[in-house]
Amino acid sequence: MPLYYYKCRACDLDEERVAGIDDRTVICTECGEVMDRQISDDEAFSFYFVDPSADQAAS
């Protein structure tokens, strides 16, 4: 299962958790409130960018 980053809505605790894609509710270990999954820049935009040097090296 993948590793996701979560941030608590109430106490702002940041945690890494191993979770499945269907794990909708993650509870904070500090205060017991719901945590939100964070999206990193790498996850959000990695499929939009192509490295042109990789194409040239393959040719």
N, CA, C and O atoms as a Maestro MAE file, in Angstrom:
{
 s_m_m2io_version
 :::
 2.0.0
}

f_m_ct {
 s_m_title
 :::
 protein
 m_atom[236] {
  # First column is atom index #
  i_m_mmod_type
  r_m_x_coord
  r_m_y_coord
  r_m_z_coord
  i_m_residue_number
  s_m_chain_name
  s_m_pdb_residue_name
  s_m_pdb_atom_name
  i_m_atomic_number
  :::
  1 25 0.844 -1.188 0.000 1 A "MET " " N  " 7
  2 3 0.000 0.000 0.000 1 A "MET " " CA " 6
  3 2 0.887 1.248 0.000 1 A "MET " " C  " 6
  4 15 1.988 1.228 0.550 1 A "MET " " O  " 8
  5 25 0.414 2.319 -0.609 2 A "PRO " " N  " 7
  6 3 1.225 3.538 -0.706 2 A "PRO " " CA " 6
  7 2 1.275 4.323 0.600 2 A "PRO " " C  " 6
  8 15 0.454 4.136 1.498 2 A "PRO " " O  " 8
  9 25 2.258 5.199 0.672 3 A "LEU " " N  " 7
  10 3 2.446 6.087 1.812 3 A "LEU " " CA " 6
  11 2 1.838 7.437 1.468 3 A "LEU " " C  " 6
  12 15 2.155 8.018 0.430 3 A "LEU " " O  " 8
  13 25 0.966 7.938 2.334 4 A "TYR " " N  " 7
  14 3 0.320 9.230 2.118 4 A "TYR " " CA " 6
  15 2 0.649 10.174 3.257 4 A "TYR " " C  " 6
  16 15 0.958 9.737 4.366 4 A "TYR " " O  " 8
  17 25 0.583 11.464 2.986 5 A "TYR " " N  " 7
  18 3 0.786 12.492 3.990 5 A "TYR " " CA " 6
  19 2 -0.568 13.057 4.384 5 A "TYR " " C  " 6
  20 15 -1.409 13.342 3.530 5 A "TYR " " O  " 8
  21 25 -0.771 13.216 5.689 6 A "TYR " " N  " 7
  22 3 -2.029 13.734 6.214 6 A "TYR " " CA " 6
  23 2 -1.757 14.901 7.141 6 A "TYR " " C  " 6
  24 15 -0.706 14.977 7.778 6 A "TYR " " O  " 8
  25 25 -2.732 15.821 7.209 7 A "LYS " " N  " 7
  26 3 -2.659 16.966 8.121 7 A "LYS " " CA " 6
  27 2 -3.975 17.037 8.876 7 A "LYS " " C  " 6
  28 15 -5.049 16.945 8.282 7 A "LYS " " O  " 8
  29 25 -3.884 17.201 10.197 8 A "CYS " " N  " 7
  30 3 -5.077 17.266 11.035 8 A "CYS " " CA " 6
  31 2 -5.771 18.609 10.860 8 A "CYS " " C  " 6
  32 15 -5.124 19.656 10.820 8 A "CYS " " O  " 8
  33 25 -7.079 18.568 10.758 9 A "ARG " " N  " 7
  34 3 -7.876 19.793 10.616 9 A "ARG " " CA " 6
  35 2 -7.853 20.629 11.886 9 A "ARG " " C  " 6
  36 15 -7.943 21.855 11.820 9 A "ARG " " O  " 8
  37 25 -7.733 19.988 13.034 10 A "ALA " " N  " 7
  38 3 -7.850 20.692 14.313 10 A "ALA " " CA " 6
  39 2 -6.505 21.137 14.882 10 A "ALA " " C  " 6
  40 15 -6.340 22.302 15.245 10 A "ALA " " O  " 8
  41 25 -5.544 20.219 14.962 11 A "CYS " " N  " 7
  42 3 -4.286 20.554 15.652 11 A "CYS " " CA " 6
  43 2 -3.099 20.734 14.708 11 A "CYS " " C  " 6
  44 15 -1.986 20.985 15.169 11 A "CYS " " O  " 8
  45 25 -3.314 20.611 13.400 12 A "ASP " " N  " 7
  46 3 -2.278 20.799 12.373 12 A "ASP " " CA " 6
  47 2 -1.128 19.795 12.437 12 A "ASP " " C  " 6
  48 15 -0.052 20.059 11.901 12 A "ASP " " O  " 8
  49 25 -1.339 18.657 13.080 13 A "LEU " " N  " 7
  50 3 -0.325 17.610 13.108 13 A "LEU " " CA " 6
  51 2 -0.147 17.048 11.703 13 A "LEU " " C  " 6
  52 15 -1.128 16.772 11.013 13 A "LEU " " O  " 8
  53 25 1.106 16.879 11.279 14 A "ASP " " N  " 7
  54 3 1.428 16.246 9.997 14 A "ASP " " CA " 6
  55 2 1.900 14.828 10.275 14 A "ASP " " C  " 6
  56 15 2.732 14.605 11.154 14 A "ASP " " O  " 8
  57 25 1.368 13.866 9.523 15 A "GLU " " N  " 7
  58 3 1.773 12.475 9.687 15 A "GLU " " CA " 6
  59 2 1.846 11.780 8.342 15 A "GLU " " C  " 6
  60 15 1.131 12.131 7.404 15 A "GLU " " O  " 8
  61 25 2.724 10.784 8.261 16 A "GLU " " N  " 7
  62 3 2.770 9.886 7.118 16 A "GLU " " CA " 6
  63 2 2.032 8.625 7.525 16 A "GLU " " C  " 6
  64 15 2.225 8.115 8.629 16 A "GLU " " O  " 8
  65 25 1.192 8.127 6.641 17 A "ARG " " N  " 7
  66 3 0.437 6.907 6.936 17 A "ARG " " CA " 6
  67 2 0.448 5.998 5.718 17 A "ARG " " C  " 6
  68 15 0.396 6.460 4.579 17 A "ARG " " O  " 8
  69 25 0.516 4.713 5.973 18 A "VAL " " N  " 7
  70 3 0.319 3.724 4.923 18 A "VAL " " CA " 6
  71 2 -1.180 3.491 4.856 18 A "VAL " " C  " 6
  72 15 -1.798 3.090 5.842 18 A "VAL " " O  " 8
  73 25 -1.765 3.743 3.689 19 A "ALA " " N  " 7
  74 3 -3.220 3.647 3.571 19 A "ALA " " CA " 6
  75 2 -3.603 3.194 2.173 19 A "ALA " " C  " 6
  76 15 -2.883 3.428 1.202 19 A "ALA " " O  " 8
  77 25 -4.746 2.544 2.097 20 A "GLY " " N  " 7
  78 3 -5.292 2.151 0.809 20 A "GLY " " CA " 6
  79 2 -6.055 3.304 0.191 20 A "GLY " " C  " 6
  80 15 -6.370 4.284 0.866 20 A "GLY " " O  " 8
  81 25 -6.348 3.189 -1.078 21 A "ILE " " N  " 7
  82 3 -7.053 4.259 -1.778 21 A "ILE " " CA " 6
  83 2 -8.473 4.440 -1.255 21 A "ILE " " C  " 6
  84 15 -9.051 5.519 -1.386 21 A "ILE " " O  " 8
  85 25 -9.037 3.391 -0.664 22 A "ASP " " N  " 7
  86 3 -10.400 3.463 -0.141 22 A "ASP " " CA " 6
  87 2 -10.475 3.940 1.306 22 A "ASP " " C  " 6
  88 15 -11.573 4.073 1.846 22 A "ASP " " O  " 8
  89 25 -9.332 4.201 1.950 23 A "ASP " " N  " 7
  90 3 -9.330 4.684 3.331 23 A "ASP " " CA " 6
  91 2 -9.741 6.151 3.336 23 A "ASP " " C  " 6
  92 15 -8.904 7.038 3.168 23 A "ASP " " O  " 8
  93 25 -11.011 6.396 3.526 24 A "ARG " " N  " 7
  94 3 -11.551 7.754 3.412 24 A "ARG " " CA " 6
  95 2 -11.374 8.565 4.693 24 A "ARG " " C  " 6
  96 15 -11.118 9.767 4.624 24 A "ARG " " O  " 8
  97 25 -11.504 7.935 5.856 25 A "THR " " N  " 7
  98 3 -11.431 8.666 7.114 25 A "THR " " CA " 6
  99 2 -10.186 8.246 7.878 25 A "THR " " C  " 6
  100 15 -10.031 7.081 8.245 25 A "THR " " O  " 8
  101 25 -9.302 9.205 8.113 26 A "VAL " " N  " 7
  102 3 -8.101 8.970 8.897 26 A "VAL " " CA " 6
  103 2 -8.197 9.856 10.128 26 A "VAL " " C  " 6
  104 15 -8.449 11.057 10.023 26 A "VAL " " O  " 8
  105 25 -7.994 9.257 11.290 27 A "ILE " " N  " 7
  106 3 -8.148 9.964 12.557 27 A "ILE " " CA " 6
  107 2 -6.778 10.331 13.120 27 A "ILE " " C  " 6
  108 15 -5.851 9.521 13.099 27 A "ILE " " O  " 8
  109 25 -6.659 11.556 13.622 28 A "CYS " " N  " 7
  110 3 -5.431 12.073 14.217 28 A "CYS " " CA " 6
  111 2 -5.101 11.306 15.503 28 A "CYS " " C  " 6
  112 15 -5.976 11.058 16.332 28 A "CYS " " O  " 8
  113 25 -3.835 10.938 15.653 29 A "THR " " N  " 7
  114 3 -3.402 10.220 16.847 29 A "THR " " CA " 6
  115 2 -3.263 11.136 18.055 29 A "THR " " C  " 6
  116 15 -3.238 10.661 19.190 29 A "THR " " O  " 8
  117 25 -3.171 12.442 17.825 30 A "GLU " " N  " 7
  118 3 -3.012 13.399 18.925 30 A "GLU " " CA " 6
  119 2 -4.342 13.858 19.510 30 A "GLU " " C  " 6
  120 15 -4.519 13.849 20.728 30 A "GLU " " O  " 8
  121 25 -5.284 14.262 18.649 31 A "CYS " " N  " 7
  122 3 -6.519 14.876 19.159 31 A "CYS " " CA " 6
  123 2 -7.793 14.115 18.799 31 A "CYS " " C  " 6
  124 15 -8.861 14.412 19.335 31 A "CYS " " O  " 8
  125 25 -7.694 13.132 17.894 32 A "GLY " " N  " 7
  126 3 -8.860 12.329 17.540 32 A "GLY " " CA " 6
  127 2 -9.753 12.922 16.467 32 A "GLY " " C  " 6
  128 15 -10.813 12.365 16.180 32 A "GLY " " O  " 8
  129 25 -9.358 14.031 15.869 33 A "GLU " " N  " 7
  130 3 -10.143 14.652 14.797 33 A "GLU " " CA " 6
  131 2 -9.770 14.050 13.439 33 A "GLU " " C  " 6
  132 15 -8.816 13.280 13.329 33 A "GLU " " O  " 8
  133 25 -10.532 14.411 12.421 34 A "VAL " " N  " 7
  134 3 -10.310 13.898 11.068 34 A "VAL " " CA " 6
  135 2 -9.102 14.586 10.439 34 A "VAL " " C  " 6
  136 15 -8.892 15.787 10.609 34 A "VAL " " O  " 8
  137 25 -8.311 13.792 9.706 35 A "MET " " N  " 7
  138 3 -7.152 14.322 8.994 35 A "MET " " CA " 6
  139 2 -7.455 14.358 7.503 35 A "MET " " C  " 6
  140 15 -8.239 13.550 7.004 35 A "MET " " O  " 8
  141 25 -6.830 15.302 6.787 36 A "ASP " " N  " 7
  142 3 -6.991 15.448 5.341 36 A "ASP " " CA " 6
  143 2 -5.732 14.957 4.640 36 A "ASP " " C  " 6
  144 15 -4.615 15.243 5.072 36 A "ASP " " O  " 8
  145 25 -5.926 14.213 3.549 37 A "ARG " " N  " 7
  146 3 -4.790 13.760 2.753 37 A "ARG " " CA " 6
  147 2 -4.210 14.948 2.012 37 A "ARG " " C  " 6
  148 15 -4.942 15.737 1.414 37 A "ARG " " O  " 8
  149 25 -2.885 15.072 2.053 38 A "GLN " " N  " 7
  150 3 -2.187 16.161 1.386 38 A "GLN " " CA " 6
  151 2 -1.653 15.668 0.049 38 A "GLN " " C  " 6
  152 15 -1.241 14.515 -0.075 38 A "GLN " " O  " 8
  153 25 -1.661 16.529 -0.932 39 A "ILE " " N  " 7
  154 3 -1.121 16.200 -2.245 39 A "ILE " " CA " 6
  155 2 0.170 16.982 -2.419 39 A "ILE " " C  " 6
  156 15 0.185 18.208 -2.312 39 A "ILE " " O  " 8
  157 25 1.251 16.264 -2.687 40 A "SER " " N  " 7
  158 3 2.526 16.936 -2.895 40 A "SER " " CA " 6
  159 2 2.609 17.431 -4.336 40 A "SER " " C  " 6
  160 15 1.856 16.982 -5.200 40 A "SER " " O  " 8
  161 25 3.519 18.350 -4.583 41 A "ASP " " N  " 7
  162 3 3.725 18.860 -5.941 41 A "ASP " " CA " 6
  163 2 4.122 17.732 -6.887 41 A "ASP " " C  " 6
  164 15 3.701 17.711 -8.043 41 A "ASP " " O  " 8
  165 25 4.923 16.803 -6.399 42 A "ASP " " N  " 7
  166 3 5.364 15.685 -7.239 42 A "ASP " " CA " 6
  167 2 4.189 14.838 -7.690 42 A "ASP " " C  " 6
  168 15 4.128 14.433 -8.851 42 A "ASP " " O  " 8
  169 25 3.250 14.563 -6.782 43 A "GLU " " N  " 7
  170 3 2.093 13.744 -7.126 43 A "GLU " " CA " 6
  171 2 1.148 14.469 -8.071 43 A "GLU " " C  " 6
  172 15 0.608 13.868 -8.999 43 A "GLU " " O  " 8
  173 25 0.953 15.743 -7.837 44 A "ALA " " N  " 7
  174 3 -0.065 16.487 -8.568 44 A "ALA " " CA " 6
  175 2 0.319 16.762 -10.019 44 A "ALA " " C  " 6
  176 15 -0.547 16.780 -10.894 44 A "ALA " " O  " 8
  177 25 1.602 16.974 -10.282 45 A "PHE " " N  " 7
  178 3 1.988 17.446 -11.604 45 A "PHE " " CA " 6
  179 2 2.987 16.561 -12.343 45 A "PHE " " C  " 6
  180 15 3.383 16.900 -13.458 45 A "PHE " " O  " 8
  181 25 3.402 15.455 -11.769 46 A "SER " " N  " 7
  182 3 4.466 14.666 -12.390 46 A "SER " " CA " 6
  183 2 4.089 14.131 -13.766 46 A "SER " " C  " 6
  184 15 4.960 14.006 -14.627 46 A "SER " " O  " 8
  185 25 2.829 13.814 -13.998 47 A "PHE " " N  " 7
  186 3 2.445 13.253 -15.286 47 A "PHE " " CA " 6
  187 2 2.299 14.313 -16.371 47 A "PHE " " C  " 6
  188 15 2.123 13.963 -17.538 47 A "PHE " " O  " 8
  189 25 2.365 15.597 -16.024 48 A "TYR " " N  " 7
  190 3 2.260 16.662 -17.017 48 A "TYR " " CA " 6
  191 2 3.603 17.000 -17.653 48 A "TYR " " C  " 6
  192 15 3.642 17.583 -18.736 48 A "TYR " " O  " 8
  193 25 4.685 16.649 -17.008 49 A "PHE " " N  " 7
  194 3 5.997 17.059 -17.469 49 A "PHE " " CA " 6
  195 2 6.719 15.907 -18.142 49 A "PHE " " C  " 6
  196 15 6.710 14.773 -17.663 49 A "PHE " " O  " 8
  197 25 7.339 16.226 -19.256 50 A "VAL " " N  " 7
  198 3 8.126 15.253 -19.994 50 A "VAL " " CA " 6
  199 2 9.540 15.793 -20.065 50 A "VAL " " C  " 6
  200 15 9.748 16.973 -20.346 50 A "VAL " " O  " 8
  201 25 10.498 14.939 -19.812 51 A "ASP " " N  " 7
  202 3 11.900 15.333 -19.871 51 A "ASP " " CA " 6
  203 2 12.391 15.164 -21.307 51 A "ASP " " C  " 6
  204 15 12.589 14.034 -21.755 51 A "ASP " " O  " 8
  205 25 12.592 16.272 -22.044 52 A "PRO " " N  " 7
  206 3 13.006 16.160 -23.449 52 A "PRO " " CA " 6
  207 2 14.365 15.490 -23.605 52 A "PRO " " C  " 6
  208 15 14.612 14.853 -24.629 52 A "PRO " " O  " 8
  209 25 15.250 15.613 -22.625 53 A "SER " " N  " 7
  210 3 16.561 14.972 -22.728 53 A "SER " " CA " 6
  211 2 16.430 13.453 -22.699 53 A "SER " " C  " 6
  212 15 17.266 12.758 -23.278 53 A "SER " " O  " 8
  213 25 15.411 12.927 -22.046 54 A "ALA " " N  " 7
  214 3 15.190 11.476 -22.024 54 A "ALA " " CA " 6
  215 2 14.820 10.978 -23.415 54 A "ALA " " C  " 6
  216 15 15.234 9.888 -23.811 54 A "ALA " " O  " 8
  217 25 14.048 11.761 -24.161 55 A "ASP " " N  " 7
  218 3 13.685 11.387 -25.526 55 A "ASP " " CA " 6
  219 2 14.909 11.398 -26.442 55 A "ASP " " C  " 6
  220 15 15.052 10.520 -27.293 55 A "ASP " " O  " 8
  221 25 15.788 12.384 -26.275 56 A "GLN " " N  " 7
  222 3 16.976 12.484 -27.108 56 A "GLN " " CA " 6
  223 2 17.948 11.346 -26.812 56 A "GLN " " C  " 6
  224 15 18.601 10.831 -27.719 56 A "GLN " " O  " 8
  225 25 18.042 10.957 -25.548 57 A "ALA " " N  " 7
  226 3 18.959 9.882 -25.166 57 A "ALA " " CA " 6
  227 2 18.495 8.544 -25.727 57 A "ALA " " C  " 6
  228 15 19.318 7.682 -26.033 57 A "ALA " " O  " 8
  229 25 17.204 8.367 -25.863 58 A "ALA " " N  " 7
  230 3 16.653 7.112 -26.381 58 A "ALA " " CA " 6
  231 2 16.838 6.990 -27.888 58 A "ALA " " C  " 6
  232 15 16.795 5.883 -28.425 58 A "ALA " " O  " 8
  233 25 17.045 8.114 -28.579 59 A "SER " " N  " 7
  234 3 17.159 8.099 -30.049 59 A "SER " " CA " 6
  235 2 18.528 7.673 -30.509 59 A "SER " " C  " 6
  236 15 18.784 7.609 -31.711 59 A "SER " " O  " 8
  :::
 }
 m_bond[235] {
  # First column is bond index #
  i_m_from
  i_m_to
  i_m_order
  :::
  1 1 2 1
  2 2 3 1
  3 3 4 2
  4 3 5 1
  5 5 6 1
  6 6 7 1
  7 7 8 2
  8 7 9 1
  9 9 10 1
  10 10 11 1
  11 11 12 2
  12 11 13 1
  13 13 14 1
  14 14 15 1
  15 15 16 2
  16 15 17 1
  17 17 18 1
  18 18 19 1
  19 19 20 2
  20 19 21 1
  21 21 22 1
  22 22 23 1
  23 23 24 2
  24 23 25 1
  25 25 26 1
  26 26 27 1
  27 27 28 2
  28 27 29 1
  29 29 30 1
  30 30 31 1
  31 31 32 2
  32 31 33 1
  33 33 34 1
  34 34 35 1
  35 35 36 2
  36 35 37 1
  37 37 38 1
  38 38 39 1
  39 39 40 2
  40 39 41 1
  41 41 42 1
  42 42 43 1
  43 43 44 2
  44 43 45 1
  45 45 46 1
  46 46 47 1
  47 47 48 2
  48 47 49 1
  49 49 50 1
  50 50 51 1
  51 51 52 2
  52 51 53 1
  53 53 54 1
  54 54 55 1
  55 55 56 2
  56 55 57 1
  57 57 58 1
  58 58 59 1
  59 59 60 2
  60 59 61 1
  61 61 62 1
  62 62 63 1
  63 63 64 2
  64 63 65 1
  65 65 66 1
  66 66 67 1
  67 67 68 2
  68 67 69 1
  69 69 70 1
  70 70 71 1
  71 71 72 2
  72 71 73 1
  73 73 74 1
  74 74 75 1
  75 75 76 2
  76 75 77 1
  77 77 78 1
  78 78 79 1
  79 79 80 2
  80 79 81 1
  81 81 82 1
  82 82 83 1
  83 83 84 2
  84 83 85 1
  85 85 86 1
  86 86 87 1
  87 87 88 2
  88 87 89 1
  89 89 90 1
  90 90 91 1
  91 91 92 2
  92 91 93 1
  93 93 94 1
  94 94 95 1
  95 95 96 2
  96 95 97 1
  97 97 98 1
  98 98 99 1
  99 99 100 2
  100 99 101 1
  101 101 102 1
  102 102 103 1
  103 103 104 2
  104 103 105 1
  105 105 106 1
  106 106 107 1
  107 107 108 2
  108 107 109 1
  109 109 110 1
  110 110 111 1
  111 111 112 2
  112 111 113 1
  113 113 114 1
  114 114 115 1
  115 115 116 2
  116 115 117 1
  117 117 118 1
  118 118 119 1
  119 119 120 2
  120 119 121 1
  121 121 122 1
  122 122 123 1
  123 123 124 2
  124 123 125 1
  125 125 126 1
  126 126 127 1
  127 127 128 2
  128 127 129 1
  129 129 130 1
  130 130 131 1
  131 131 132 2
  132 131 133 1
  133 133 134 1
  134 134 135 1
  135 135 136 2
  136 135 137 1
  137 137 138 1
  138 138 139 1
  139 139 140 2
  140 139 141 1
  141 141 142 1
  142 142 143 1
  143 143 144 2
  144 143 145 1
  145 145 146 1
  146 146 147 1
  147 147 148 2
  148 147 149 1
  149 149 150 1
  150 150 151 1
  151 151 152 2
  152 151 153 1
  153 153 154 1
  154 154 155 1
  155 155 156 2
  156 155 157 1
  157 157 158 1
  158 158 159 1
  159 159 160 2
  160 159 161 1
  161 161 162 1
  162 162 163 1
  163 163 164 2
  164 163 165 1
  165 165 166 1
  166 166 167 1
  167 167 168 2
  168 167 169 1
  169 169 170 1
  170 170 171 1
  171 171 172 2
  172 171 173 1
  173 173 174 1
  174 174 175 1
  175 175 176 2
  176 175 177 1
  177 177 178 1
  178 178 179 1
  179 179 180 2
  180 179 181 1
  181 181 182 1
  182 182 183 1
  183 183 184 2
  184 183 185 1
  185 185 186 1
  186 186 187 1
  187 187 188 2
  188 187 189 1
  189 189 190 1
  190 190 191 1
  191 191 192 2
  192 191 193 1
  193 193 194 1
  194 194 195 1
  195 195 196 2
  196 195 197 1
  197 197 198 1
  198 198 199 1
  199 199 200 2
  200 199 201 1
  201 201 202 1
  202 202 203 1
  203 203 204 2
  204 203 205 1
  205 205 206 1
  206 206 207 1
  207 207 208 2
  208 207 209 1
  209 209 210 1
  210 210 211 1
  211 211 212 2
  212 211 213 1
  213 213 214 1
  214 214 215 1
  215 215 216 2
  216 215 217 1
  217 217 218 1
  218 218 219 1
  219 219 220 2
  220 219 221 1
  221 221 222 1
  222 222 223 1
  223 223 224 2
  224 223 225 1
  225 225 226 1
  226 226 227 1
  227 227 228 2
  228 227 229 1
  229 229 230 1
  230 230 231 1
  231 231 232 2
  232 231 233 1
  233 233 234 1
  234 234 235 1
  235 235 236 2
  :::
 }
}
